[in-house]
Amino acid sequence: LLQLQPPSRAAPLTPRGPAACYGTSITSAKIQVNGVHLHYQQTGEGSHAVLLLPGMLGSGQTDFGPQLKSMNKQLFTVVAWDPRGYGKSIPPYRDFPPDFFERDAKDAVDLMQALKFKKFSLLGWSDGGITALIAAARYPNLIHKLIVWGANASVTQEDVRIYNGIRDVSKWSEKVRKPLEELYGHKYFAETCEAWVDGISCFAENSDGNICQQLLPDIKCPTFIIHGEKDPLVPQAHAEYIHKHIKGSRLLLMPEGKHNLHLRFAKDFNREVENFLR
């Protein structure tokens, strides 16, 4: 079932000489889970396994470079996955049925079990944060700790307005657009973004715009919510709602943080995350 691919940007896994630092390379592979071949990257040799869950249209490669590179490889084994239809987990093409977050949550957990991790922590960004919230609630015995940022448990009419503002990818900044265009090609990128806007906007038709609000009290693991006060995509009220409804959770507001705070302020973010995970 494992289809190994050449390491993406990595030294060999075997150490060369006494000075070599074992386990710092990043390997890429695919493994069959729930009928699809899911792509993931893995690095580190620590006893604490951590899964990184990317945002809309994201992949391990595009969304988590500073985490794959710099998180402590002695303490952690870090896995970054590409959800089905994203990154290198194509085919299948990405679609957005009403249960797409639930489907991603099951895929994510089943991937980690297929990789033989008995218990692991989740780091979820944006859509990946929603997926992580669902996974932590649904599979409490498997999740060690949970960190989410840029996530929301419901969709308001204001959110729908924001989403429609990013529907046309040609209006995105080149810095954000370019790596995704290189990954997908313009057509798939543009069409999938439109399909995502339509898919996530459907939640606004639910009572209270619910995505996973009813699951938050079921999250029992230690939870850390991070939010950028200048996030243009996810209003702060979403982070505050999640914090309020997960008992014992911790909320950190980053005054200069935007939606991509883990990339823009990677050093501070990684330090906060590692301290929480220890």
Buried (B, 14 or more C-beta within 10 A) or exposed (E): EEEEEEBBEBBEEEEEEEEEEEBBBBBBBBBEBEEBBBBBBBBBBBEBBBBBBBBBBBBBBBBBBBBBBBBBBEBBBBBBBBBBBBBBBBEEEBEBEEEBBBBBBBBBBBBBBBBEBEEBBBBBBBBBBBBBBBBBBBBEEBBBBBBBBBBBBBBBEEBBEBBEEBBEBEEBEEEEBEBBBEBBEEEBBBBBBEBBBEBBBBBBEEEEBBBBBEBBEBBBBBBBBBBBEEBEBBBBEBBBBBBEBBEEBBBBEBEEBBBBBBBBBBEBBBEBBBEBBE
